[in-house]
Amino acid sequence: MHTQISRTSPPKKRAVCGILLLDKPTGISSSQALARVRGIFAAAKGGHTGALDPLASGCLPICLGEATKYSDFFLKGRKRYTAVGRLGQSTTTCDAEGEIIKTAPLGDALERLEQVLEGFRGKIVQVPPLYSAVKVGGKPLYRYARQGRGAEVEIPRREVEIYELKLIAKSEDSFQVEVYCSKGTYIRTLINDIGEALGCGAYVTLLRRLEVEGLPRRELIGLEELQAICDAREDKHDYSTLDACLCSVDECMSYLPEVSLTRELALDLFHGVRIGPDFSACTLRDCTVEESKPVQLRCHDSFIGVGHFAHGLLIPDRMMSHPKV
């Protein structure tokens, strides 16, 4: 006689749409964090914006469903971090996960720290760390490093901007800073370069992203808190308490200049038709037809997509699939 074993089928994947401001813990990759979030929400589609290293914690925006269309706009935003640098040593990865490759006495490094920080405010040039996702020849740098081929690669230099660099605290062998910077800034490289400028070396022992420009200033939610909300549901098919944790695409794109459209013009954009040069039926906020920067498109006070002006025309870039127009 065969006993039938009852198995709980996995939840059906959902077309949920929104952005979760995840407080990523240390010890896991951004991809692992994304997989956990997608599983909890039973999301059919998802992606993260701006990966954080396993050593780093803090704000990791997770885009679910249609929100993934707009992830590029969060990647371009300025970001704020807090970081702790250990003085007197340098590592292969510029953080605590790498091997120590240089040791030097601190000397008067702590006394000169504020003076050295001044040289890293404003526009600076960085060479991204070899252990990074920057691509050279179509392959991320960390692959060259893992294959022992780092010396073969010429790492491209990049200009970034440090808008704020505040010294928060310092101890006998470390310092803590808060950094507000442009996209593409590597905090590991910044701490390493500060150490080099001090003459003793430095590497990151703690890194936390505090915020991403353009996203709502909500309290971040951790994986364990999210799992607790998931487990507390009486009806496992009811995702309302979980979905309440998401920011809407509308809310997250509200920082962009705005173009309000009539229903007729909105429908043209949904069909890929460029509109203009007559915009008398539109309302423009914080933008002009002469500018080419991204603008949020709205109809009847609902977000319907993102576009830009070019040659006197309004061009659709990313449009919602099921608009309310």
C-alpha positions in Angstrom: 0.0 0.0 0.0 1.4 3.4 -1.0 1.0 6.4 1.2 0.5 9.6 -0.8 2.8 12.4 0.4 1.3 15.8 0.5 3.5 18.5 -0.9 2.8 22.2 -0.6 3.1 23.7 -4.1 5.1 26.9 -4.4 3.1 30.1 -4.6 2.1 31.2 -8.1 4.3 34.0 -9.4 2.7 37.4 -9.3 2.9 40.5 -11.5 3.5 42.7 -8.5 4.8 46.2 -9.2 6.7 48.5 -6.9 10.1 49.3 -5.3 11.2 47.9 -1.9 13.8 49.9 0.0 15.6 47.0 1.5 18.0 47.3 4.3 20.5 44.7 3.0 22.4 42.9 5.7 26.1 42.2 5.6 27.3 38.7 4.6 25.2 38.2 1.5 25.4 39.5 -2.1 22.9 41.8 -3.7 21.8 39.0 -6.0 21.1 36.7 -3.0 19.1 39.5 -1.3 17.1 40.0 -4.5 16.3 36.2 -4.7 15.0 36.3 -1.1 12.8 39.3 -1.8 11.4 37.8 -5.0 10.6 34.6 -3.1 8.8 36.4 -0.3 6.7 38.5 -2.7 6.3 35.6 -5.2 7.3 38.2 -7.8 7.5 37.0 -11.4 10.1 39.7 -12.2 12.7 41.7 -10.2 16.0 43.4 -10.2 18.2 45.5 -7.9 19.7 48.9 -8.6 23.3 49.6 -7.7 24.8 46.4 -6.2 26.2 46.5 -2.7 29.2 44.3 -1.8 28.6 41.4 0.7 30.5 43.4 3.3 28.2 46.4 2.8 24.8 47.0 4.3 22.0 49.5 3.8 19.7 50.9 1.1 19.4 48.4 -1.8 16.4 49.4 -3.9 14.6 46.2 -5.2 12.4 46.8 -8.3 9.6 44.3 -8.8 7.5 43.9 -11.9 7.2 46.9 -14.2 9.3 48.9 -11.8 12.3 47.2 -13.3 11.8 49.4 -16.4 12.8 52.5 -14.3 15.8 51.1 -12.4 18.3 53.0 -14.6 16.9 56.3 -13.2 17.8 55.2 -9.6 21.3 54.1 -10.7 22.0 57.6 -12.0 21.2 59.2 -8.7 23.6 60.6 -6.1 24.2 58.4 -3.1 25.0 58.8 0.6 27.2 56.4 2.6 28.9 56.1 5.9 32.2 54.2 5.9 34.9 53.2 8.4 38.6 53.0 7.2 41.3 51.1 9.0 44.6 52.9 8.8 48.1 51.3 8.4 47.3 48.5 6.0 46.1 48.1 2.3 44.4 45.0 0.9 43.8 43.5 -2.5 40.1 44.4 -2.5 40.4 47.7 -0.6 38.2 46.2 2.1 38.4 43.6 5.0 37.7 40.7 2.7 41.0 41.0 0.8 44.5 39.9 1.6 46.8 42.5 3.2 49.4 43.6 0.7 51.0 46.5 2.5 51.6 47.6 6.1 53.0 50.9 7.2 53.3 53.0 10.4 50.6 55.6 11.0 53.0 58.4 12.0 51.0 61.6 12.1 48.2 60.4 9.8 45.4 61.1 12.2 46.6 64.7 12.7 46.7 65.3 9.0 43.4 63.4 8.2 41.1 66.5 7.9 43.7 68.3 5.7 43.9 65.2 3.4 40.2 64.9 3.2 39.9 68.4 1.7 41.8 67.1 -1.4 39.1 64.5 -2.0 36.1 67.0 -2.1 34.7 68.0 -5.4 35.6 66.3 -8.8 38.2 63.6 -8.5 39.5 60.8 -10.7 39.3 57.2 -9.5 40.7 53.9 -10.7 38.0 51.3 -9.8 39.3 48.4 -7.7 40.3 45.2 -9.6 37.7 43.3 -7.5 34.7 45.2 -9.0 32.0 44.7 -11.6 33.4 47.3 -13.9 33.6 45.7 -17.4 36.7 45.7 -19.5 36.6 43.8 -22.9 33.0 42.7 -22.0 34.1 41.0 -18.8 33.9 42.2 -15.2 37.2 43.0 -13.6 36.7 40.6 -10.8 36.9 37.7 -13.2 40.4 38.8 -14.4 41.4 39.0 -10.7 40.1 35.6 -9.9 41.9 34.1 -12.9 45.2 35.8 -11.7 45.2 38.0 -14.8 44.8 41.4 -13.1 48.2 42.6 -14.4 47.0 42.1 -18.0 44.1 44.6 -17.7 44.3 48.3 -18.0 41.6 49.6 -15.7 39.8 52.7 -17.1 40.0 55.9 -15.0 36.7 57.7 -14.3 35.8 61.1 -13.0 33.4 61.2 -10.1 32.2 64.0 -7.8 32.3 64.1 -4.0 29.7 66.6 -2.9 30.2 66.1 0.8 33.0 64.3 2.8 32.5 64.7 6.5 34.8 63.3 9.2 32.5 61.7 11.8 34.9 60.1 14.2 38.5 58.8 14.5 40.3 56.4 16.9 43.9 55.3 17.3 43.9 53.4 14.0 40.7 54.1 12.1 38.3 56.9 11.0 34.7 57.2 10.0 33.4 59.4 7.2 30.0 60.2 5.7 30.1 60.6 1.9 27.6 62.1 -0.5 28.7 61.4 -4.0 27.9 61.0 -7.7 27.0 57.7 -9.4 29.9 55.4 -10.1 31.9 56.4 -7.0 33.7 53.5 -5.4 33.9 54.1 -1.6 36.5 51.3 -1.3 38.7 53.2 -3.7 38.1 56.5 -1.9 39.2 55.1 1.4 42.2 53.4 -0.2 43.2 56.6 -1.9 42.8 58.6 1.4 45.2 56.0 3.0 47.7 56.4 0.2 47.6 60.2 0.5 48.2 59.8 4.3 51.2 57.5 3.4 50.1 54.6 5.6 47.4 52.9 3.5 43.8 52.2 4.5 40.9 49.8 3.8 37.2 49.6 4.4 36.0 47.7 7.5 32.4 49.0 7.4 30.3 50.4 4.6 26.6 51.3 4.8 24.5 53.1 2.1 22.2 55.5 3.7 20.1 56.8 0.8 19.7 57.0 -3.0 18.7 60.3 -4.5 15.2 60.5 -5.9 13.8 57.6 -3.8 11.4 58.4 -0.9 13.0 58.9 2.5 11.2 56.0 4.1 12.5 53.7 6.8 14.4 50.8 5.3 13.0 47.3 5.9 15.2 44.3 6.6 14.9 40.7 5.3 14.0 39.3 8.7 11.2 41.9 9.2 9.9 41.2 5.7 9.9 37.4 6.4 8.1 38.0 9.7 5.3 39.9 7.8 5.1 37.1 5.3 4.9 34.4 8.0 2.2 36.3 10.0 -0.3 36.1 7.1 -3.3 33.9 7.9 -4.2 33.7 4.2 -1.0 32.8 2.3 -2.6 34.0 -0.9 -3.1 37.5 0.6 -0.1 39.7 -0.1 -1.7 43.0 1.0 0.5 43.4 4.1 3.6 42.8 2.0 2.6 45.0 -0.9 2.1 47.8 1.7 5.9 47.8 2.2 6.4 48.8 -1.5 6.9 52.3 -2.9 4.9 52.9 -6.1 6.7 53.8 -9.3 4.7 57.0 -9.3 6.1 58.0 -5.8 9.7 57.1 -6.8 9.7 59.0 -10.1 8.1 62.1 -8.6 11.4 63.9 -8.3 11.7 64.3 -12.1 10.4 67.3 -14.0 6.8 66.8 -15.1 4.8 66.9 -18.3 1.0 66.6 -17.9 -0.8 65.4 -21.0 -4.3 65.0 -22.4 -5.6 61.5 -22.9 -5.3 61.8 -26.7 -1.6 62.8 -26.5 -0.9 60.2 -23.9 -2.3 57.5 -26.2 0.0 58.7 -29.0 3.0 58.2 -26.7 1.9 54.7 -25.8 1.9 53.9 -29.5 5.4 55.2 -29.8 4.4 58.4 -31.6 6.5 61.5 -30.9 4.4 64.5 -30.1 4.9 68.2 -30.8 5.9 70.9 -31.6 2.6 72.3 -30.2 2.5 71.7 -26.5 -0.3 74.2 -25.7 -2.5 71.3 -24.4 0.3 70.2 -22.0 1.4 71.5 -18.6 5.2 71.6 -18.0 6.7 71.7 -14.5 10.4 72.4 -13.9 11.3 71.8 -17.6 11.3 73.4 -21.0 11.0 72.0 -24.6 14.6 73.0 -25.1 16.0 70.7 -22.4 16.8 67.0 -23.1 16.7 65.7 -19.5 14.3 62.9 -18.5 10.8 64.0 -17.6 7.9 62.1 -15.9 4.8 61.8 -18.0 1.4 62.1 -16.3 -2.2 61.9 -17.5 -5.1 62.7 -15.2 -2.6 62.9 -12.3 -1.4 59.3 -12.9 2.2 58.4 -13.8 2.3 56.8 -17.2 6.0 56.8 -18.1 9.2 58.7 -18.8 10.3 60.6 -21.9 12.5 63.5 -23.0 12.4 66.4 -25.4 14.6 66.5 -28.6 14.4 68.8 -31.6 11.1 70.3 -30.4 9.4 66.9 -29.9 8.4 64.9 -26.8 9.8 61.3 -27.2 8.6 58.4 -25.0 11.4 56.3 -23.4 9.7 54.0 -20.9 5.9 53.6 -20.7 3.8 51.7 -18.2 2.0 48.7 -19.7 -1.3 49.2 -18.0 -1.8 52.9 -17.6 -4.8 54.6 -16.0 -5.7 57.1 -18.7 
